Amino acid sequence: MRLGPANVPYVVSRDADYAVPVDGDDRGIPAVLVEIRQDLLANRAGIEEWANRLAAALPAHETETVS
């Protein structure tokens, strides 16, 4: 993966975002924002490549059943 000067990380804030602060922080759940260029997901090979990258990068958590 190559990161260049055009890739500037997002600043996640309550003013501009919802998912990470509300669904993650407010509930005490680890949350992450990931953006992938659409052209990199244009075919099955690209989708599988990114799925594998994300699976390797993100920790596995057991799913819990909500009643």
All heavy atoms as a GROMACS GRO file, in nm:
protein
  508
    1MET      N    1   0.085  -0.116   0.000
    1MET     CA    2   0.000   0.000   0.000
    1MET      C    3   0.090   0.122   0.000
    1MET      O    4   0.188   0.128   0.073
    1MET     CB    5  -0.090  -0.004   0.123
    1MET     CG    6  -0.184   0.108   0.128
    1MET     SD    7  -0.314   0.103   0.256
    1MET     CE    8  -0.273  -0.030   0.360
    2ARG      N    9   0.054   0.219  -0.079
    2ARG     CA   10   0.135   0.339  -0.092
    2ARG      C   11   0.055   0.459  -0.044
    2ARG      O   12  -0.059   0.480  -0.087
    2ARG     CB   13   0.171   0.356  -0.238
    2ARG     CG   14   0.270   0.460  -0.266
    2ARG     CD   15   0.310   0.455  -0.412
    2ARG     NE   16   0.193   0.434  -0.496
    2ARG     CZ   17   0.179   0.480  -0.618
    2ARG    NH1   18   0.275   0.549  -0.673
    2ARG    NH2   19   0.071   0.456  -0.688
    3LEU      N   20   0.112   0.536   0.046
    3LEU     CA   21   0.048   0.658   0.092
    3LEU      C   22   0.130   0.776   0.042
    3LEU      O   23   0.249   0.783   0.064
    3LEU     CB   24   0.041   0.662   0.246
    3LEU     CG   25  -0.038   0.551   0.311
    3LEU    CD1   26  -0.031   0.562   0.462
    3LEU    CD2   27  -0.182   0.553   0.266
    4GLY      N   28   0.066   0.867  -0.025
    4GLY     CA   29   0.136   0.983  -0.078
    4GLY      C   30   0.088   1.110  -0.013
    4GLY      O   31   0.003   1.108   0.076
    5PRO      N   32   0.140   1.223  -0.057
    5PRO     CA   33   0.105   1.350   0.005
    5PRO      C   34  -0.043   1.385  -0.007
    5PRO      O   35  -0.095   1.461   0.072
    5PRO     CB   36   0.192   1.452  -0.068
    5PRO     CG   37   0.246   1.383  -0.188
    5PRO     CD   38   0.236   1.236  -0.165
    6ALA      N   39  -0.114   1.328  -0.105
    6ALA     CA   40  -0.256   1.358  -0.121
    6ALA      C   41  -0.342   1.288  -0.016
    6ALA      O   42  -0.456   1.326   0.006
    6ALA     CB   43  -0.303   1.319  -0.259
    7ASN      N   44  -0.287   1.186   0.048
    7ASN     CA   45  -0.363   1.112   0.149
    7ASN      C   46  -0.344   1.175   0.286
    7ASN      O   47  -0.247   1.148   0.355
    7ASN     CB   48  -0.318   0.965   0.152
    7ASN     CG   49  -0.358   0.893   0.027
    7ASN    OD1   50  -0.470   0.906  -0.017
    7ASN    ND2   51  -0.267   0.818  -0.030
    8VAL      N   52  -0.437   1.258   0.322
    8VAL     CA   53  -0.431   1.324   0.452
    8VAL      C   54  -0.537   1.259   0.540
    8VAL      O   55  -0.655   1.254   0.502
    8VAL     CB   56  -0.458   1.475   0.438
    8VAL    CG1   57  -0.458   1.544   0.573
    8VAL    CG2   58  -0.356   1.538   0.344
    9PRO      N   59  -0.499   1.209   0.658
    9PRO     CA   60  -0.598   1.144   0.744
    9PRO      C   61  -0.711   1.238   0.783
    9PRO      O   62  -0.691   1.358   0.800
    9PRO     CB   63  -0.516   1.104   0.868
    9PRO     CG   64  -0.374   1.109   0.826
    9PRO     CD   65  -0.365   1.210   0.716
   10TYR      N   66  -0.828   1.182   0.793
   10TYR     CA   67  -0.944   1.258   0.839
   10TYR      C   68  -0.930   1.287   0.988
   10TYR      O   69  -0.878   1.206   1.063
   10TYR     CB   70  -1.073   1.178   0.821
   10TYR     CG   71  -1.119   1.168   0.678
   10TYR    CD1   72  -1.092   1.055   0.603
   10TYR    CD2   73  -1.189   1.271   0.619
   10TYR    CE1   74  -1.135   1.045   0.472
   10TYR    CE2   75  -1.233   1.262   0.489
   10TYR     CZ   76  -1.206   1.149   0.415
   10TYR     OH   77  -1.249   1.140   0.288
   11VAL      N   78  -0.982   1.399   1.027
   11VAL     CA   79  -0.996   1.429   1.170
   11VAL      C   80  -1.139   1.394   1.205
   11VAL      O   81  -1.234   1.448   1.147
   11VAL     CB   82  -0.968   1.578   1.198
   11VAL    CG1   83  -0.996   1.610   1.343
   11VAL    CG2   84  -0.825   1.613   1.161
   12VAL      N   85  -1.156   1.299   1.294
   12VAL     CA   86  -1.290   1.257   1.333
   12VAL      C   87  -1.335   1.348   1.448
   12VAL      O   88  -1.269   1.356   1.551
   12VAL     CB   89  -1.290   1.109   1.378
   12VAL    CG1   90  -1.428   1.069   1.426
   12VAL    CG2   91  -1.248   1.021   1.262
   13SER      N   92  -1.446   1.418   1.426
   13SER     CA   93  -1.498   1.507   1.529
   13SER      C   94  -1.649   1.491   1.538
   13SER      O   95  -1.715   1.451   1.443
   13SER     CB   96  -1.463   1.652   1.496
   13SER     OG   97  -1.536   1.695   1.382
   14ARG      N   98  -1.702   1.525   1.651
   14ARG     CA   99  -1.845   1.516   1.673
   14ARG      C  100  -1.920   1.612   1.581
   14ARG      O  101  -2.034   1.585   1.541
   14ARG     CB  102  -1.877   1.546   1.819
   14ARG     CG  103  -2.019   1.518   1.856
   14ARG     CD  104  -2.040   1.513   2.005
   14ARG     NE  105  -1.977   1.398   2.066
   14ARG     CZ  106  -2.024   1.273   2.061
   14ARG    NH1  107  -2.134   1.248   1.995
   14ARG    NH2  108  -1.962   1.176   2.120
   15ASP      N  109  -1.858   1.723   1.544
   15ASP     CA  110  -1.923   1.821   1.457
   15ASP      C  111  -1.941   1.772   1.313
   15ASP      O  112  -2.037   1.808   1.247
   15ASP     CB  113  -1.842   1.952   1.454
   15ASP     CG  114  -1.836   2.020   1.589
   15ASP    OD1  115  -1.926   1.998   1.672
   15ASP    OD2  116  -1.738   2.093   1.612
   16ALA      N  117  -1.847   1.690   1.265
   16ALA     CA  118  -1.848   1.652   1.124
   16ALA      C  119  -1.878   1.505   1.099
   16ALA      O  120  -1.899   1.465   0.986
   16ALA     CB  121  -1.714   1.687   1.061
   17ASP      N  122  -1.879   1.424   1.203
   17ASP     CA  123  -1.896   1.280   1.186
   17ASP      C  124  -2.005   1.227   1.278
   17ASP      O  125  -2.046   1.292   1.372
   17ASP     CB  126  -1.764   1.208   1.218
   17ASP     CG  127  -1.652   1.256   1.130
   17ASP    OD1  128  -1.661   1.237   1.008
   17ASP    OD2  129  -1.557   1.316   1.183
   18TYR      N  130  -2.049   1.106   1.248
   18TYR     CA  131  -2.152   1.043   1.332
   18TYR      C  132  -2.109   0.905   1.378
   18TYR      O  133  -2.108   0.876   1.497
   18TYR     CB  134  -2.284   1.033   1.255
   18TYR     CG  135  -2.396   0.978   1.340
   18TYR    CD1  136  -2.470   1.062   1.421
   18TYR    CD2  137  -2.425   0.842   1.341
   18TYR    CE1  138  -2.571   1.012   1.502
   18TYR    CE2  139  -2.526   0.792   1.420
   18TYR     CZ  140  -2.599   0.876   1.501
   18TYR     OH  141  -2.697   0.827   1.580
   19ALA      N  142  -2.072   0.820   1.285
   19ALA     CA  143  -2.052   0.678   1.316
   19ALA      C  144  -1.947   0.655   1.424
   19ALA      O  145  -1.974   0.584   1.521
   19ALA     CB  146  -2.016   0.600   1.190
   20VAL      N  147  -1.829   0.711   1.409
   20VAL     CA  148  -1.723   0.684   1.507
   20VAL      C  149  -1.757   0.743   1.644
   20VAL      O  150  -1.755   0.673   1.745
   20VAL     CB  151  -1.585   0.730   1.456
   20VAL    CG1  152  -1.480   0.720   1.565
   20VAL    CG2  153  -1.543   0.647   1.335
   21PRO      N  154  -1.793   0.874   1.653
   21PRO     CA  155  -1.821   0.928   1.786
   21PRO      C  156  -1.946   0.870   1.852
   21PRO      O  157  -1.946   0.842   1.972
   21PRO     CB  158  -1.838   1.078   1.764
   21PRO     CG  159  -1.798   1.108   1.626
   21PRO     CD  160  -1.791   0.978   1.551
   22VAL      N  161  -2.052   0.851   1.775
   22VAL     CA  162  -2.179   0.808   1.834
   22VAL      C  163  -2.186   0.657   1.848
   22VAL      O  164  -2.210   0.604   1.956
   22VAL     CB  165  -2.298   0.862   1.752
   22VAL    CG1  166  -2.430   0.807   1.805
   22VAL    CG2  167  -2.299   1.014   1.755
   23ASP      N  168  -2.163   0.584   1.739
   23ASP     CA  169  -2.175   0.439   1.743
   23ASP      C  170  -2.055   0.374   1.811
   23ASP      O  171  -2.066   0.264   1.865
   23ASP     CB  172  -2.190   0.381   1.603
   23ASP     CG  173  -2.324   0.418   1.540
   23ASP    OD1  174  -2.421   0.435   1.615
   23ASP    OD2  175  -2.330   0.431   1.417
   24GLY      N  176  -1.940   0.439   1.808
   24GLY     CA  177  -1.820   0.384   1.870
   24GLY      C  178  -1.792   0.443   2.007
   24GLY      O  179  -1.815   0.379   2.109
   25ASP      N  180  -1.743   0.567   2.009
   25ASP     CA  181  -1.699   0.630   2.134
   25ASP      C  182  -1.807   0.633   2.241
   25ASP      O  183  -1.782   0.596   2.356
   25ASP     CB  184  -1.650   0.773   2.107
   25ASP     CG  185  -1.528   0.778   2.017
   25ASP    OD1  186  -1.461   0.673   2.000
   25ASP    OD2  187  -1.500   0.886   1.962
   26ASP      N  188  -1.926   0.678   2.205
   26ASP     CA  189  -2.033   0.691   2.305
   26ASP      C  190  -2.075   0.557   2.364
   26ASP      O  191  -2.125   0.552   2.476
   26ASP     CB  192  -2.157   0.759   2.245
   26ASP     CG  193  -2.135   0.907   2.215
   26ASP    OD1  194  -2.026   0.960   2.248
   26ASP    OD2  195  -2.226   0.970   2.158
   27ARG      N  196  -2.055   0.450   2.289
   27ARG     CA  197  -2.093   0.317   2.337
   27ARG      C  198  -1.975   0.238   2.392
   27ARG      O  199  -1.991   0.124   2.431
   27ARG     CB  200  -2.160   0.240   2.223
   27ARG     CG  201  -2.290   0.308   2.178
   27ARG     CD  202  -2.346   0.252   2.051
   27ARG     NE  203  -2.375   0.110   2.064
   27ARG     CZ  204  -2.398   0.031   1.961
   27ARG    NH1  205  -2.396   0.078   1.839
   27ARG    NH2  206  -2.424  -0.096   1.979
   28GLY      N  207  -1.855   0.300   2.390
   28GLY     CA  208  -1.736   0.231   2.440
   28GLY      C  209  -1.691   0.117   2.350
   28GLY      O  210  -1.630   0.022   2.397
   29ILE      N  211  -1.721   0.128   2.220
   29ILE     CA  212  -1.686   0.024   2.124
   29ILE      C  213  -1.575   0.077   2.034
   29ILE      O  214  -1.585   0.188   1.981
   29ILE     CB  215  -1.808  -0.013   2.038
   29ILE    CG1  216  -1.921  -0.064   2.124
   29ILE    CG2  217  -1.771  -0.114   1.930
   29ILE    CD1  218  -2.052  -0.081   2.050
   30PRO      N  219  -1.468   0.001   2.012
   30PRO     CA  220  -1.365   0.046   1.918
   30PRO      C  221  -1.427   0.068   1.780
   30PRO      O  222  -1.507  -0.012   1.732
   30PRO     CB  223  -1.265  -0.070   1.914
   30PRO     CG  224  -1.290  -0.147   2.039
   30PRO     CD  225  -1.436  -0.130   2.071
   31ALA      N  226  -1.395   0.181   1.718
   31ALA     CA  227  -1.451   0.213   1.587
   31ALA      C  228  -1.341   0.271   1.499
   31ALA      O  229  -1.247   0.332   1.548
   31ALA     CB  230  -1.565   0.313   1.602
   32VAL      N  231  -1.356   0.252   1.369
   32VAL     CA  232  -1.257   0.302   1.274
   32VAL      C  233  -1.330   0.351   1.150
   32VAL      O  234  -1.435   0.300   1.113
   32VAL     CB  235  -1.155   0.191   1.240
   32VAL    CG1  236  -1.221   0.074   1.171
   32VAL    CG2  237  -1.040   0.245   1.159
   33LEU      N  238  -1.273   0.453   1.086
   33LEU     CA  239  -1.324   0.505   0.961
   33LEU      C  240  -1.225   0.466   0.852
   33LEU      O  241  -1.106   0.496   0.864
   33LEU     CB  242  -1.338   0.657   0.969
   33LEU     CG  243  -1.377   0.729   0.841
   33LEU    CD1  244  -1.520   0.694   0.803
   33LEU    CD2  245  -1.363   0.880   0.861
   34VAL      N  246  -1.273   0.396   0.750
   34VAL     CA  247  -1.186   0.352   0.640
   34VAL      C  248  -1.246   0.403   0.510
   34VAL      O  249  -1.365   0.389   0.486
   34VAL     CB  250  -1.177   0.198   0.635
   34VAL    CG1  251  -1.094   0.152   0.517
   34VAL    CG2  252  -1.120   0.144   0.765
   35GLU      N  253  -1.162   0.463   0.428
   35GLU     CA  254  -1.206   0.505   0.296
   35GLU      C  255  -1.119   0.436   0.192
   35GLU      O  256  -0.997   0.436   0.203
   35GLU     CB  257  -1.194   0.657   0.280
   35GLU     CG  258  -1.243   0.704   0.146
   35GLU     CD  259  -1.243   0.855   0.133
   35GLU    OE1  260  -1.249   0.924   0.235
   35GLU    OE2  261  -1.237   0.903   0.019
   36ILE      N  262  -1.184   0.376   0.094
   36ILE     CA  263  -1.114   0.306  -0.013
   36ILE      C  264  -1.165   0.363  -0.145
   36ILE      O  265  -1.287   0.377  -0.164
   36ILE     CB  266  -1.140   0.154  -0.008
   36ILE    CG1  267  -1.100   0.098   0.128
   36ILE    CG2  268  -1.067   0.083  -0.121
   36ILE    CD1  269  -1.145  -0.045   0.151
   37ARG      N  270  -1.073   0.395  -0.235
   37ARG     CA  271  -1.114   0.446  -0.365
   37ARG      C  272  -1.203   0.345  -0.437
   37ARG      O  273  -1.174   0.225  -0.438
   37ARG     CB  274  -0.991   0.475  -0.451
   37ARG     CG  275  -0.911   0.591  -0.404
   37ARG     CD  276  -0.797   0.625  -0.499
   37ARG     NE  277  -0.775   0.533  -0.609
   37ARG     CZ  278  -0.655   0.496  -0.652
   37ARG    NH1  279  -0.545   0.540  -0.593
   37ARG    NH2  280  -0.643   0.412  -0.754
   38GLN      N  281  -1.309   0.392  -0.499
   38GLN     CA  282  -1.403   0.303  -0.567
   38GLN      C  283  -1.339   0.225  -0.680
   38GLN      O  284  -1.375   0.110  -0.705
   38GLN     CB  285  -1.522   0.384  -0.619
   38GLN     CG  286  -1.610   0.434  -0.509
   38GLN     CD  287  -1.730   0.510  -0.562
   38GLN    OE1  288  -1.744   0.531  -0.683
   38GLN    NE2  289  -1.817   0.551  -0.473
   39ASP      N  290  -1.243   0.285  -0.750
   39ASP     CA  291  -1.181   0.213  -0.861
   39ASP      C  292  -1.102   0.092  -0.814
   39ASP      O  293  -1.078   0.000  -0.891
   39ASP     CB  294  -1.092   0.306  -0.945
   39ASP     CG  295  -0.975   0.363  -0.867
   39ASP    OD1  296  -0.994   0.410  -0.754
   39ASP    OD2  297  -0.862   0.361  -0.921
   40LEU      N  298  -1.063   0.090  -0.687
   40LEU     CA  299  -0.991  -0.026  -0.633
   40LEU      C  300  -1.086  -0.139  -0.596
   40LEU      O  301  -1.043  -0.249  -0.564
   40LEU     CB  302  -0.908   0.016  -0.512
   40LEU     CG  303  -0.801   0.121  -0.540
   40LEU    CD1  304  -0.729   0.160  -0.412
   40LEU    CD2  305  -0.702   0.072  -0.644
   41LEU      N  306  -1.217  -0.112  -0.600
   41LEU     CA  307  -1.318  -0.213  -0.570
   41LEU      C  308  -1.406  -0.241  -0.692
   41LEU      O  309  -1.519  -0.287  -0.678
   41LEU     CB  310  -1.407  -0.164  -0.453
   41LEU     CG  311  -1.335  -0.130  -0.324
   41LEU    CD1  312  -1.430  -0.068  -0.224
   41LEU    CD2  313  -1.268  -0.253  -0.266
   42ALA      N  314  -1.352  -0.217  -0.809
   42ALA     CA  315  -1.431  -0.227  -0.932
   42ALA      C  316  -1.451  -0.370  -0.980
   42ALA      O  317  -1.536  -0.396  -1.064
   42ALA     CB  318  -1.366  -0.145  -1.043
   43ASN      N  319  -1.373  -0.464  -0.925
   43ASN     CA  320  -1.390  -0.604  -0.967
   43ASN      C  321  -1.369  -0.696  -0.847
   43ASN      O  322  -1.327  -0.653  -0.740
   43ASN     CB  323  -1.293  -0.637  -1.081
   43ASN     CG  324  -1.149  -0.612  -1.043
   43ASN    OD1  325  -1.104  -0.651  -0.935
   43ASN    ND2  326  -1.075  -0.546  -1.131
   44ARG      N  327  -1.401  -0.822  -0.868
   44ARG     CA  328  -1.394  -0.920  -0.760
   44ARG      C  329  -1.253  -0.931  -0.699
   44ARG      O  330  -1.237  -0.940  -0.580
   44ARG     CB  331  -1.441  -1.057  -0.809
   44ARG     CG  332  -1.447  -1.160  -0.700
   44ARG     CD  333  -1.515  -1.288  -0.752
   44ARG     NE  334  -1.566  -1.366  -0.644
   44ARG     CZ  335  -1.678  -1.347  -0.578
   44ARG    NH1  336  -1.754  -1.244  -0.609
   44ARG    NH2  337  -1.716  -1.425  -0.480
   45ALA      N  338  -1.150  -0.925  -0.784
   45ALA     CA  339  -1.013  -0.936  -0.735
   45ALA      C  340  -0.979  -0.819  -0.642
   45ALA      O  341  -0.917  -0.838  -0.536
   45ALA     CB  342  -0.915  -0.940  -0.852
   46GLY      N  343  -1.021  -0.699  -0.679
   46GLY     CA  344  -0.996  -0.582  -0.594
   46GLY      C  345  -1.070  -0.590  -0.463
   46GLY      O  346  -1.016  -0.555  -0.357
   47ILE      N  347  -1.194  -0.637  -0.468
   47ILE     CA  348  -1.274  -0.651  -0.346
   47ILE      C  349  -1.210  -0.753  -0.254
   47ILE      O  350  -1.195  -0.729  -0.133
   47ILE     CB  351  -1.419  -0.692  -0.382
   47ILE    CG1  352  -1.488  -0.578  -0.455
   47ILE    CG2  353  -1.495  -0.733  -0.256
   47ILE    CD1  354  -1.619  -0.616  -0.520
   48GLU      N  355  -1.169  -0.866  -0.307
   48GLU     CA  356  -1.105  -0.969  -0.225
   48GLU      C  357  -0.973  -0.920  -0.167
   48GLU      O  358  -0.941  -0.948  -0.051
   48GLU     CB  359  -1.086  -1.097  -0.306
   48GLU     CG  360  -1.218  -1.167  -0.333
   48GLU     CD  361  -1.203  -1.292  -0.418
   48GLU    OE1  362  -1.089  -1.330  -0.454
   48GLU    OE2  363  -1.307  -1.352  -0.451
   49GLU      N  364  -0.896  -0.846  -0.246
   49GLU     CA  365  -0.768  -0.793  -0.199
   49GLU      C  366  -0.789  -0.700  -0.079
   49GLU      O  367  -0.720  -0.711   0.022
   49GLU     CB  368  -0.698  -0.718  -0.312
   49GLU     CG  369  -0.562  -0.664  -0.273
   49GLU     CD  370  -0.493  -0.595  -0.391
   49GLU    OE1  371  -0.533  -0.616  -0.507
   49GLU    OE2  372  -0.399  -0.520  -0.363
   50TRP      N  373  -0.886  -0.610  -0.090
   50TRP     CA  374  -0.911  -0.518   0.021
   50TRP      C  375  -0.976  -0.587   0.140
   50TRP      O  376  -0.948  -0.553   0.256
   50TRP     CB  377  -0.991  -0.398  -0.027
   50TRP     CG  378  -0.898  -0.298  -0.087
   50TRP    CD1  379  -0.869  -0.280  -0.220
   50TRP    CD2  380  -0.814  -0.208  -0.017
   50TRP    NE1  381  -0.773  -0.184  -0.235
   50TRP    CE2  382  -0.738  -0.137  -0.111
   50TRP    CE3  383  -0.796  -0.179   0.119
   50TRP    CZ2  384  -0.645  -0.040  -0.075
   50TRP    CZ3  385  -0.705  -0.082   0.154
   50TRP    CH2  386  -0.631  -0.014   0.058
   51ALA      N  387  -1.060  -0.684   0.115
   51ALA     CA  388  -1.118  -0.761   0.225
   51ALA      C  389  -1.008  -0.831   0.304
   51ALA      O  390  -1.007  -0.831   0.428
   51ALA     CB  391  -1.220  -0.861   0.173
   52ASN      N  392  -0.912  -0.889   0.234
   52ASN     CA  393  -0.801  -0.957   0.301
   52ASN      C  394  -0.713  -0.858   0.377
   52ASN      O  395  -0.668  -0.886   0.488
   52ASN     CB  396  -0.717  -1.035   0.200
   52ASN     CG  397  -0.792  -1.155   0.146
   52ASN    OD1  398  -0.877  -1.212   0.212
   52ASN    ND2  399  -0.760  -1.193   0.024
   53ARG      N  400  -0.687  -0.741   0.317
   53ARG     CA  401  -0.607  -0.639   0.386
   53ARG      C  402  -0.675  -0.594   0.516
   53ARG      O  403  -0.611  -0.583   0.620
   53ARG     CB  404  -0.588  -0.517   0.297
   53ARG     CG  405  -0.487  -0.535   0.190
   53ARG     CD  406  -0.473  -0.408   0.110
   53ARG     NE  407  -0.368  -0.422   0.012
   53ARG     CZ  408  -0.353  -0.345  -0.093
   53ARG    NH1  409  -0.436  -0.245  -0.113
   53ARG    NH2  410  -0.255  -0.365  -0.177
   54LEU      N  411  -0.804  -0.567   0.507
   54LEU     CA  412  -0.877  -0.520   0.626
   54LEU      C  413  -0.885  -0.630   0.731
   54LEU      O  414  -0.870  -0.603   0.851
   54LEU     CB  415  -1.016  -0.471   0.587
   54LEU     CG  416  -1.017  -0.342   0.505
   54LEU    CD1  417  -1.157  -0.312   0.455
   54LEU    CD2  418  -0.962  -0.226   0.585
   55ALA      N  419  -0.908  -0.752   0.689
   55ALA     CA  420  -0.916  -0.864   0.784
   55ALA      C  421  -0.783  -0.881   0.857
   55ALA      O  422  -0.780  -0.911   0.976
   55ALA     CB  423  -0.954  -0.992   0.712
   56ALA      N  424  -0.672  -0.860   0.788
   56ALA     CA  425  -0.541  -0.874   0.850
   56ALA      C  426  -0.509  -0.756   0.942
   56ALA      O  427  -0.439  -0.771   1.042
   56ALA     CB  428  -0.433  -0.887   0.743
   57ALA      N  429  -0.561  -0.638   0.908
   57ALA     CA  430  -0.528  -0.518   0.984
   57ALA      C  431  -0.615  -0.496   1.107
   57ALA      O  432  -0.570  -0.438   1.205
   57ALA     CB  433  -0.540  -0.396   0.893
   58LEU      N  434  -0.738  -0.543   1.101
   58LEU     CA  435  -0.831  -0.519   1.212
   58LEU      C  436  -0.834  -0.640   1.305
   58LEU      O  437  -0.838  -0.753   1.259
   58LEU     CB  438  -0.971  -0.491   1.157
   58LEU     CG  439  -0.982  -0.367   1.068
   58LEU    CD1  440  -1.120  -0.360   1.006
   58LEU    CD2  441  -0.950  -0.240   1.146
   59PRO      N  442  -0.835  -0.614   1.435
   59PRO     CA  443  -0.840  -0.726   1.529
   59PRO      C  444  -0.973  -0.800   1.521
   59PRO      O  445  -1.077  -0.739   1.494
   59PRO     CB  446  -0.822  -0.661   1.666
   59PRO     CG  447  -0.866  -0.520   1.646
   59PRO     CD  448  -0.836  -0.485   1.503
   60ALA      N  449  -0.967  -0.928   1.544
   60ALA     CA  450  -1.090  -1.009   1.544
   60ALA      C  451  -1.157  -0.997   1.679
   60ALA      O  452  -1.092  -0.997   1.783
   60ALA     CB  453  -1.056  -1.155   1.515
   61HIS      N  454  -1.287  -0.985   1.680
   61HIS     CA  455  -1.367  -0.980   1.802
   61HIS      C  456  -1.476  -1.084   1.792
   61HIS      O  457  -1.535  -1.102   1.686
   61HIS     CB  458  -1.429  -0.842   1.823
   61HIS     CG  459  -1.329  -0.736   1.854
   61HIS    ND1  460  -1.274  -0.720   1.977
   61HIS    CD2  461  -1.274  -0.641   1.775
   61HIS    CE1  462  -1.189  -0.620   1.975
   61HIS    NE2  463  -1.187  -0.570   1.853
   62GLU      N  464  -1.505  -1.145   1.901
   62GLU     CA  465  -1.617  -1.238   1.903
   62GLU      C  466  -1.746  -1.156   1.890
   62GLU      O  467  -1.757  -1.048   1.946
   62GLU     CB  468  -1.622  -1.318   2.033
   62GLU     CG  469  -1.511  -1.418   2.046
   62GLU     CD  470  -1.526  -1.502   2.172
   62GLU    OE1  471  -1.638  -1.522   2.218
   62GLU    OE2  472  -1.423  -1.545   2.223
   63THR      N  473  -1.840  -1.211   1.818
   63THR     CA  474  -1.969  -1.140   1.808
   63THR      C  475  -2.050  -1.172   1.930
   63THR      O  476  -2.045  -1.283   1.983
   63THR     CB  477  -2.046  -1.183   1.681
   63THR    OG1  478  -2.063  -1.324   1.685
   63THR    CG2  479  -1.968  -1.146   1.556
   64GLU      N  480  -2.123  -1.074   1.977
   64GLU     CA  481  -2.208  -1.099   2.092
   64GLU      C  482  -2.353  -1.088   2.049
   64GLU      O  483  -2.388  -1.012   1.959
   64GLU     CB  484  -2.178  -1.004   2.207
   64GLU     CG  485  -2.193  -0.857   2.176
   64GLU     CD  486  -2.160  -0.772   2.296
   64GLU    OE1  487  -2.042  -0.757   2.328
   64GLU    OE2  488  -2.254  -0.721   2.359
   65THR      N  489  -2.436  -1.167   2.109
   65THR     CA  490  -2.577  -1.168   2.076
   65THR      C  491  -2.648  -1.062   2.158
   65THR      O  492  -2.631  -1.055   2.280
   65THR     CB  493  -2.638  -1.306   2.106
   65THR    OG1  494  -2.562  -1.403   2.035
   65THR    CG2  495  -2.782  -1.312   2.063
   66VAL      N  496  -2.725  -0.979   2.090
   66VAL     CA  497  -2.803  -0.874   2.158
   66VAL      C  498  -2.944  -0.926   2.174
   66VAL      O  499  -3.007  -0.967   2.078
   66VAL     CB  500  -2.799  -0.744   2.077
   66VAL    CG1  501  -2.883  -0.638   2.146
   66VAL    CG2  502  -2.657  -0.697   2.057
   67SER      N  503  -2.995  -0.923   2.295
   67SER     CA  504  -3.131  -0.970   2.320
   67SER      C  505  -3.228  -0.856   2.325
   67SER      O  506  -3.200  -0.751   2.368
   67SER     CB  507  -3.138  -1.045   2.452
   67SER     OG  508  -3.043  -1.146   2.456
   0.00000   0.00000   0.00000
